[in-house]
Amino acid sequence: MSKIPAIFSDPPTALLLEIGQTIYNDSGSDSHRPGSSGTSLGGGGGQVHSMGGMQMNLRKRAAAAALGIGLFGGMIMSPAMAETLKIGVVAPLTGPGATWGIAMSEGAKIAAADVNAAGGLDVAGTKYQVEVIAYDDQYKAAEAVAAYNRLTTQDGVKYIMTLSSASTLALKDSIENDGVIAVTGAYSQKIIDDKSKYVFRAFSTSHNFLPPFAKWMAENRKERHLVILNPNDETGWDQSQLSEKSFKDAGFEVVANELYERSQKEFQPLITKIMALDSDVIDFASSPPATVGLFVRQARELGYKGLFIKTSASGPREIIEAAGGKEPVEGMINLLFLDPAKKGDYERVAALYREHIGQEPNEILAPYYDGARSMLRAIAAGGDVNDTAKVSAAFKTIFPADSVLGDQLNYGPQQILTTHYISEVRNGEPVVIGKVQ
């Protein structure tokens, strides 16, 4: 295994939190749609575009933070003296999927702030200040294509993070042809194939953890009559097929496998149909947390008494909020990216998120922070920011590695392999009751 560059050695958490807040929290909003003229702020001390006097202020703060971290032996260098490395984010920053998209954008910016606070990313002796540019694709493939084109042609980006399956599939050929490194949260099995070289998944997906979870459900729960609900798009189609096969193989009867539009907010007709099927468990699969909360509230109001489960990209806090309180969600089983009882470095990362965004993060922040950090590690290990083929080859050499929670991250073909936790909502809080790997 290749040695991880020294830039990733960890300074004391308290100082890093203070420095991260100095650089990162002063950033304002840097997300905007591809066609807009909105502002863009590089995460963690990158350049500020079209923001006047704030640019000089931010540079002064970043320089001071770099000086402070220099006490621990890091190279003392102000952002003005360093080269710039740009990371693009293409994700839904508005609409039903925004809780995931904002987690991706902020995770990348916090990872960038950490590296910048330590003097920059050391790539073969050259220090780079990392700038994050995020565009809102609104969960639409066409918007993702526009964002990608702007990032690669106007912004000069060679490294990106993408979120949805539909968006990533629309970009897949361009990513491979252009030699752009992409770390993605997309679940579709079509994203990665034998020809993939530049696309890497940020975490284990349903294809890794859903079959063992379905087996766990069969061994630990009495419910057997399942309804599967997914949004009517590439992500939902892929998840729908996988869920049905996984649960059938585990001994469940799938009484319905339904799709709905992502913009849908009223579910009474669908709920009435489901209640007539005498189902005792509903899996929301790849549905956004806010949508799940609306459905749960309406289902309970109509008298549905069955179990709710969420097997993909969960968010218990957002579900409870959208459901109008903890009572409708009590007992819900979720698959989580983290164990809420574990702290690790995630407590610091979440604190920075709260300070900047003003609300609790979706727990998918953890693997997106790890994904961005892994990309930066691979760039450093590759030794040349302009040679993405070298960075691609170096990606597998940086594992195993510690996650932000202290778990171990491993490498699979074009993918970071992560642990998922099984939780049950009890009195409004997710409590871990098992895990799958």
N, C-alpha and C positions, 0 to 999 in steps of 0.2 A: 504494500500500500504506500502510495506517495505521501511524503511529509506535507502536512498542511502549513501554508505560509504563516509566519509569525504574526502577521497582522490580525489573525483571528484569536490570538491569546486573549483571555478575558481579564479586563481590569476589574477592580472592586465594583459590585453592583451599585452601591449608593452613589459613587462618583459618576458611573456611566449613566445612571438615571438622571442625575443633575445635568450632565453635559448634554444628554439626549434631549432633555426638556429645553435647554438653552437653544439648541439648533433646530430641533424638529417642531416644537410647539409654536414657534414664531412664523410658521410657514404659511398659514392661511390655506385657502383651497387651491389645489393645482389641477383639479380635474375639469375637463371640458369636452364637449363633443367635437368630433373630427372637423366639422365644417364651421365651427364657431371661431370667433376672434378672442375668446376668453383667455384668462391668464394661465400660465403654467409655471409652477414652482418645482424645482428639483428637490426631491426629498433629502433631508439631512444636510442642507448647506449647498445644494446645487444652485445654479443661476436662477434668478427670478426674471421672467419675461414680462414686460409691459407693466411693471409695478413701481416705477419711479424710484423715490428715495429709499424704499424698503430694501432695495438690492444692496446698497452700501451697508445698511444696518445689519443685514443678515450675514454679510461677509465678515464684518467685525466680530460678530458673535461666534461664527464658525472658527475664525482664527484664534479667538480666545480659548475656545474649547479644545482646539488642536494643541495649543500651548499647555493647557492643563493636563491633557492626557500624556503629554511628553514627559511628565515626571516619572512615568512608568517605563521609560526607555523607548517609547515610540518616536518616530522621526517628527521633529517639530517643523510643520509646514503649513502655511496659510493656504486656503482654497485658491487664491489668486496665483500662487506659485505652482499649483498642481495641474496636471492634465485633467480633462473631464471625460468620464465614462457615462454614457446615457443608457438608462434602462426604460423601456416602454411598457405600459400596462394598458391592455385592451379588455375592458370588463364593464358590466352594467353598474353604473354609479347612480342611476335613478331607476325607479320602478320596482317591481316585486323582487328582483334579484339583487337589489342594491346592497343588502346586508352582506352578501358574499363579495360583491365587487369592491365595496369600500374596504372590506377586510384585506383583499388582495392588494389594493393600492396602498393602504396604510402599512401593511406588512412589509411591502417592498421599501417604502420610505423609511420605516424604522430601521430595517436592515442596512439601508444606505447611510442613515444617520450614525449608526454604530461604527461603521467602517470609516466614515468621514471624521468622526470624533477622535479616532485613533490615528489620524494623520493621512488617511486615504488608503485605497486598495493598492497594495504593493504587487506589481506585475513585472517580474524580471528587473527589479530595481527602480522602476518608474512608479511614482505615486499618482493615483487617480482619485479625484473627488467624484463621487457617484451622484448623478442627477436622475431623478425619476420623473417621467412625463406620463401622465395618465389620461386616457381618453374614454369617454362613455360610449359604449356600443349599444346600450339600451336592450341588450339581449337579442340583437338583430344582426344577422350575418352581413347585410349590406353596410351597416354602420361600422362593423369590424373591419371590412375591407377598406373603407375610407380611412379609418384610423391607422391601419397597417401601412397604407400607402403614404400617409402623411409622416408617420414615424420613420419609415425607411428612406423616403426621398427628400423630405424637408428637414427632419430633425436629425438625420444621420445615425439612426439607431440600428445596432446589430444584435441587440439582446432584448427580448420581450417576455412578458407574462400574459397569458390569455386565460379566460375563464370558461366560457360555455362551449359545448360540443358543436353547436351550429356555427358559431363564430370561428372556432379553431379548424373545423373541416373546410370552411370557406377559405381559410388562409393556408391550409396544409401544403399545397403544391408550391405556393409562393415561398413559404418558409424554407422548404427543402431546396428549391431552385436558387433562392437568393443566399442560402447559407446563413440564415438568421437563427440564432439559438432561441428556442421558445420553451419556457417552463409553463405547463398548462394545468388547469384544474378540470379539464374536460374529461368526462366519464366514458364517452363512446369508444367502443372497441375499434372503430374505423380510424381513430386518430393515429394510432401507431401500428405499423406493419413491418414486414421484413426490409422494406426500403427506407424506413425512417432513420435518420441520422441526426437531425437537429432538434427534434421535438422530444421533450422529457416531461413525464407526468410528475406533479408535485407531491403526490401521495398515493397510497393504495386506494383503489376504487371498488365499486360494488362487485366487480368480477373477482376480486380477491377475497372480500370479506362477507358477501351476501350468502354464498352457500354454507359456510360454517355458522353464520348467524341463524339461518333458517333451521339448521339442525339443532342449534341451541334452543330456539323457540319450541321445537317439537319435544325436546327433552324436559323443558322447564315450564311450559304453559299448557293449559287444557284446550284452548281455542283451536279450531281446525277449519273453519269456513271463512276464507279470506277474500277480501276485495282489494284490488290494487288500483291506485290512482296516480296518474302522471300527467304532466303538461304535454300538450300535443305539439311536440317538436323533436328534434334529433335526440336530445338528451332523454326525453320521456319515452320515445320509441325504443331506444336501446335498453333503458331500465325496465320497461314494461315486459320485454321478452325475457330478460334475465331473472326478474322477480318471479314471474310465473314458473319458469323452469326450476329455480332454486327451491321454491316452496312446495311445488308438486313433488320434487325428488325427496323432500323431507317429510312427505306424508300429508300435506295440506290439500284441501279441496279449494281451488280457485273458482269462486262462484261468479266473479266478474273482474274484468280488466279494463278500466275506463280511462279515457283521455279527455282533457278539458283545455280550453284556451288559457294562456297565461294571464290574459287581461280579465278573466272571469272573476266575479266577486259574489254572485248569487248562486247558491248551490242547492236550493230547496228541491227542485225537480230531481236532481241526481241523488240526493239523500233519500228522497221518497222511494226511488227505484231500488236503492241499495237495501233499505229497510224491508222491502218486500221480498228480498232474497234470503232473509234470515241469516245474514252474515254475523259472525261474532268478533271479527277483527278487520280493521281497515289499515292498509299500509299506504302511507302518503309518498313513499319512495323518493323521487327527485323533486317533489313539489317545494316551492319556496316557503320558508317558515311563516311569513305573513299570510300567505294563502292558506296554509294549514290551519293557522289560528282561526281564520274566518270560517273555514269548513267545520272545525271542531265546535265552535260556538253555535253555528246553525244546526249542526247535527244534534247536539245536546238539547237545544230548544225544541227540536222536533221529536225528542224522546229516544234517540239512539243510545243504547246502553252498552255497546260492545267496547272492545279494547282498541286503542289507537296505537300504531307504531310508526316510526319514521326511520327508514333504513338508509337514507342517503343525505349527506350535507344538512345535518340537523341544526337546530337552534332553539332549544327549549325556552329560553328567555323571550325571544321574539314571538314564539307560538303562544305563550301565556299572555303576552301583551295584546296580541291580535284577538285572542279568544275572550278578552275582557276580564281576565282573572285566572287564578290558579285552579279553581274548582273544576271547570270543564276538562282540564288537561291532567288532572290527578290520575296517576297510574300509567300514564303514557310511557312507552318504551322507545328510547332513542339510541341510535348509534352515534357516538361522539368521537371527535378527533382528539379529545383530551380528557383526562380524569380531573374533574373540578377540585378534587382534594389535593392534587399534586401542584406544587408551586413552580419549582425550577426557576428559570429566567423568565418564564411567561408572565409572572406577576409584574415585572418591570415593563415588559412589552405592552401588556394590557393597560398599565397605568399611563404610558405615553399615548396610547390610542384614546383613552378616556379624556386625557388632557386636551388632545387636539380635536376630537370629534364631539365630545360632550355627551357620550353615551357609552354603555357597555358594549364591548365588541362581541360579534358572533365568534364562537370558539374555533371556527375555521381560520381565524387569524393565525393560529399556531402553525399549521402546515404551510400557510402562505409566507409567513416570516421565514420558516425553515427553507422553503423553496427558493426564495430570493437569496437567502444567505448561501444556499448550496450553489446557486448560479454564480455568485461572486467568488466562492471558493474555487469553482471550476475554472473561472477566468484567470484567477491568480495561478492556479496549477498549470494551466495551459501555456502561460508565459508570453502570450501575445494577444492583446485585445483585438487586433485586426485580423487574426487568423482563427476564425470560428471553427475550422476543422480541427485544429489543435485543442480548442476548448471542448469541443464535442468528445474527442478521444479522452480528455482528462476527466470528464465528468464522473466516470465510474471509479476513478482512482481515489476520490475523496471520501469514499465510504469504506467501512462503517463510520458513522459520526454521531455525536450527541444531538438530540433534538432540543428545542427550546424548553421542553418539559423535563429533560434529562433522560428520556427514553433513547433507544438506539435506532437510528435511521440506517437502513440497508439499501442495497441497489439491486434492482431487477432489470431486465432488458428495457432501456429507455425510461426508467421509472424509479422514483424514490419509494421504498417500501416502509409503511408506517403501521402503528398499532391503532386499532379502533376499540373503543370502550362501550359496553352495553350499560345503559342507565335507565332508571325508572324515576319518573317525576313523583316526588313525595313532598307534600306540603309546599309545593311551588318551586322545589329545587331538584335538579337531577342528581341522583345517587347511583354511583357505579355498582353494578351487580355482576359484572362479568367482562370479558374482553375477547376479541378475535384478532388474529394476525394473519 
